[in-house]
Amino acid sequence: KAAFTADEQTTAESLARSQMEWVKKVDYVYGTTEYSPAPMPSGSDYVKYSAVIAAEPLRAPDDGIQNITVTIKRSGERVITLEGYKVDR
């Protein structure tokens, strides 16, 4: 069971980092509270994983900097959450 949990955590962390890099590359959307996630990799190892990407401006009104939270779930249960920033460049 420990090996399965470690593998699940490693997979989720890799997916979260990929999602964070993807959202940083898409166009900045002022006033949004979420971004659509990138498609999950194909293969049976990823079929039960999903991503939610939330956005929150650091200041009101949105001045071009958002706090981004990527949550990776497996079978609907949260595995890992990663936070970062997105700026309008």
C-alpha positions as CSV (number, residue, x, y, z in Angstrom):
1,K,0.0,0.0,0.0
2,A,2.9,2.4,0.8
3,A,4.3,1.9,-2.7
4,F,0.9,2.6,-4.3
5,T,0.5,5.8,-2.2
6,A,4.0,7.0,-3.1
7,D,3.3,6.3,-6.8
8,E,0.0,8.2,-6.7
9,Q,1.6,11.2,-5.0
10,T,4.4,11.3,-7.5
11,T,2.0,11.1,-10.5
12,A,-0.3,13.8,-9.0
13,E,2.7,16.1,-8.3
14,S,3.9,15.7,-11.9
15,L,0.4,16.4,-13.2
16,A,0.0,19.5,-11.0
17,R,3.3,20.9,-12.3
18,S,2.3,20.3,-15.9
19,Q,-1.1,21.9,-15.3
20,M,0.6,25.0,-13.7
21,E,2.9,25.4,-16.6
22,W,0.1,25.1,-19.0
23,V,-2.1,27.7,-17.3
24,K,0.8,30.1,-17.2
25,K,1.1,29.8,-21.0
26,V,-2.5,30.5,-21.9
27,D,-3.9,34.0,-22.3
28,Y,-4.5,35.9,-19.1
29,V,-8.2,36.4,-18.5
30,Y,-9.1,39.4,-16.3
31,G,-11.8,38.7,-13.7
32,T,-11.8,34.9,-14.2
33,T,-12.1,32.6,-11.2
34,E,-11.0,29.5,-13.1
35,Y,-9.1,28.2,-16.1
36,S,-9.9,25.1,-18.1
37,P,-7.3,22.4,-17.4
38,A,-5.1,20.9,-20.1
39,P,-6.1,17.5,-21.3
40,M,-4.7,14.7,-19.1
41,P,-2.1,12.4,-20.7
42,S,-3.5,9.3,-22.4
43,G,-3.0,5.9,-20.9
44,S,-4.5,3.8,-18.1
45,D,-2.2,5.3,-15.5
46,Y,-4.1,8.7,-15.8
47,V,-7.7,7.7,-16.4
48,K,-8.8,8.3,-12.8
49,Y,-7.1,11.7,-12.4
50,S,-8.6,15.2,-13.0
51,A,-7.5,18.8,-12.5
52,V,-9.2,21.9,-11.2
53,I,-7.5,25.3,-11.8
54,A,-8.8,28.2,-9.7
55,A,-7.7,31.8,-10.1
56,E,-8.0,34.7,-7.8
57,P,-6.7,38.3,-8.4
58,L,-4.2,39.5,-5.8
59,R,-5.9,42.9,-5.8
60,A,-9.3,44.3,-6.7
61,P,-9.7,45.4,-9.4
62,D,-7.6,42.7,-11.1
63,D,-4.3,44.4,-11.8
64,G,-2.7,41.6,-13.9
65,I,-1.5,39.2,-11.2
66,Q,-3.5,36.1,-10.2
67,N,-3.0,33.5,-7.5
68,I,-3.4,30.1,-9.3
69,T,-4.4,27.0,-7.4
70,V,-4.1,23.6,-9.2
71,T,-5.9,20.7,-7.4
72,I,-5.3,17.2,-8.7
73,K,-7.9,14.6,-7.8
74,R,-7.9,10.8,-8.2
75,S,-11.4,9.2,-8.3
76,G,-12.8,12.5,-7.0
77,E,-10.5,12.7,-4.0
78,R,-7.9,15.4,-3.6
79,V,-4.4,14.1,-3.9
80,I,-2.3,17.3,-4.1
81,T,-2.7,21.1,-4.4
82,L,-0.1,23.4,-5.9
83,E,-0.1,27.2,-5.8
84,G,1.6,29.7,-8.0
85,Y,1.1,33.0,-9.7
86,K,0.1,34.1,-13.2
87,V,0.9,37.6,-14.6
88,D,-0.4,39.4,-17.7
89,R,2.7,39.9,-19.8
